[in-house]
């Protein structure tokens, strides 16, 4: 499967959310839970929040969250879920195309989960901005798919999705010496197909601390 480069990212993601009752599972990302679960709550920024599962999990653990996405349809769902869970006072949803605008301020935690797209996405530039948004003493958590699920065929795979390596992304971030690496790991996990065929998928996770 190919995705034309000419498709405008905002239109692509808006159409995807509008055409589906729910795109994601509603459960927080396991790697985010693992890496952020022992952090003291403070201010958090989540990039590409989708329907809000990760942002709402952070809010439920005491974080004051700013969550952003390119899709207004996704943000409406996330905001409705926040109200339903009684968390609307702990999370603010903002509309951003991160290739054009970026939320202001600095945060104790910046989380970027699976910023991978079949349409135009300047992944490196966005993640460098994410690092700059981390406050001194704060944490940056990034997760990425390392490749396609084992059941996926070439015909099903969008042509433009980037799969960075652990060391490759760390190098691309070009972080100054004030940063230290807490986690640099690959995790293989079950990943059934939409038809419930068994399979696995490998994800990468980076947890980095800005020391000063």
C-alpha positions in Angstrom: 0.0 0.0 0.0 1.3 3.4 -0.8 0.2 6.8 0.5 0.7 9.8 -1.9 3.1 12.4 -0.6 0.7 15.1 -1.7 -1.9 14.2 1.0 -2.1 17.0 3.5 -1.4 15.6 7.0 -4.2 17.4 8.8 -6.7 16.1 6.2 -5.4 12.6 6.4 -5.7 12.3 10.1 -9.0 14.2 10.3 -10.5 11.8 7.8 -9.1 8.8 9.6 -10.7 9.8 12.9 -14.0 11.0 11.4 -14.5 7.7 9.5 -13.9 5.4 12.6 -15.9 5.1 15.7 -12.6 4.5 17.7 -9.2 4.3 16.2 -7.2 3.2 19.3 -7.8 0.7 22.1 -8.4 3.3 24.9 -5.7 1.8 27.0 -2.4 3.7 27.8 0.8 2.7 26.1 2.5 0.0 28.1 5.9 1.4 27.6 4.8 4.9 28.8 3.3 3.3 31.9 6.5 1.4 32.5 8.8 4.4 32.0 6.7 7.1 33.7 5.2 5.1 36.5 8.0 5.9 38.9 8.3 9.6 38.1 7.0 12.2 40.5 4.0 14.0 38.9 4.4 17.5 37.7 3.7 19.2 34.4 3.5 17.0 31.3 3.3 17.5 27.5 2.0 14.7 25.3 2.6 15.0 21.5 0.2 13.3 19.2 -2.3 12.4 21.9 -5.0 10.9 19.6 -8.1 10.0 21.5 -6.3 10.8 24.8 -5.6 7.4 26.5 -2.0 8.3 27.5 -2.8 11.9 28.5 -5.7 10.7 30.7 -3.6 8.0 32.3 -1.0 10.7 33.2 -3.7 12.9 34.6 -5.1 10.1 36.7 -1.7 9.7 38.3 -1.6 13.4 39.3 0.1 15.0 36.3 -1.1 18.4 34.9 -1.2 17.5 31.2 -1.1 19.5 28.0 -2.0 17.1 25.2 -1.9 18.0 21.5 -2.9 16.5 18.2 -3.4 17.4 14.6 -6.9 16.1 14.5 -9.8 18.1 15.9 -12.0 15.0 15.8 -9.5 13.1 18.0 -9.3 16.0 20.4 -13.0 16.2 20.8 -13.1 12.5 21.7 -10.3 13.0 24.2 -11.9 16.0 25.8 -15.2 14.1 26.2 -13.4 11.2 27.8 -11.7 13.5 30.2 -15.1 14.9 31.3 -16.5 11.4 31.7 -13.6 10.4 33.9 -13.6 13.6 36.0 -10.2 14.6 34.7 -11.0 17.7 32.7 -9.4 19.9 35.4 -6.0 18.1 35.0 -5.7 18.0 31.2 -5.8 20.7 28.5 -6.2 19.7 24.9 -4.6 21.8 22.2 -4.8 21.6 18.4 -1.3 21.7 16.7 0.1 20.5 13.5 3.6 19.9 15.0 5.2 20.5 11.7 3.9 24.1 11.8 3.2 25.0 15.5 4.4 23.7 18.8 3.0 24.3 22.3 4.8 26.9 24.4 6.4 26.4 27.9 8.6 23.9 29.6 7.5 20.6 31.2 8.7 18.1 33.7 7.7 15.3 31.3 7.5 15.3 27.5 6.0 12.2 26.0 6.1 11.4 22.3 4.4 8.0 21.6 4.6 6.6 18.0 5.1 9.8 16.1 5.1 7.8 12.9 3.0 8.6 9.9 2.3 7.5 6.3 2.0 11.1 5.3 4.5 14.0 5.7 6.1 14.2 9.2 9.4 15.9 10.1 10.0 13.4 12.9 13.5 14.6 13.8 12.6 18.3 13.9 9.6 17.6 16.1 11.5 15.4 18.5 14.3 18.0 18.8 11.6 20.6 19.8 10.3 18.1 22.3 13.7 17.9 23.9 13.9 21.6 24.1 10.5 21.7 25.9 11.8 19.6 28.8 12.5 21.5 32.0 15.8 21.1 33.9 15.5 17.9 35.8 12.7 16.7 33.5 12.2 13.6 31.4 11.7 12.9 27.7 10.0 9.6 26.8 9.8 8.5 23.2 8.4 5.2 21.9 8.5 4.1 18.2 7.6 1.0 16.3 10.9 -0.7 15.1 9.2 -2.2 12.1 6.0 -3.8 10.8 4.1 -6.6 12.6 5.2 -10.1 11.6 1.8 -10.7 9.9 2.0 -7.6 7.7 2.6 -8.0 4.0 4.4 -5.5 1.7 1.0 -4.7 0.1 -0.4 -3.5 3.4 2.5 -1.3 4.3 2.5 2.5 3.6 5.7 3.5 1.8 6.7 6.5 3.9 6.7 5.4 7.5 10.0 5.9 9.2 11.4 3.3 11.6 14.4 4.8 13.5 17.0 2.6 15.2 17.8 3.1 18.9 21.2 4.7 18.3 20.1 6.4 15.1 17.3 8.4 16.8 19.6 9.2 19.8 22.2 10.6 17.3 19.5 12.5 15.4 18.3 14.3 18.6 21.8 15.9 18.9 21.3 16.3 22.6 23.9 18.4 24.6 25.9 16.9 27.4 23.4 17.9 30.1 21.3 14.9 29.0 21.6 11.3 30.3 20.1 8.1 29.0 18.0 6.2 31.5 16.4 3.7 29.1 17.4 2.6 25.6 15.6 -0.7 24.8 13.7 -2.8 22.3 10.6 -4.7 23.4 8.9 -7.5 21.5 5.2 -7.7 22.2 2.1 -9.6 20.9 0.5 -7.8 18.0 -2.5 -9.6 16.5 -3.8 -8.6 13.1 -7.3 -7.0 12.6 -8.4 -10.5 11.7 -7.1 -11.8 15.0 -4.1 -13.6 13.4 -1.3 -14.1 15.9 1.9 -12.0 15.4 4.4 -9.9 17.2 5.9 -6.4 16.8 9.1 -4.8 18.2 9.0 -1.4 19.7 11.8 0.9 20.8 11.8 3.1 23.9 14.0 6.0 24.9 13.9 7.6 28.4 16.2 10.6 28.7 16.7 13.0 31.6 17.8 16.6 31.2 20.0 17.0 34.3 20.5 20.8 34.1 
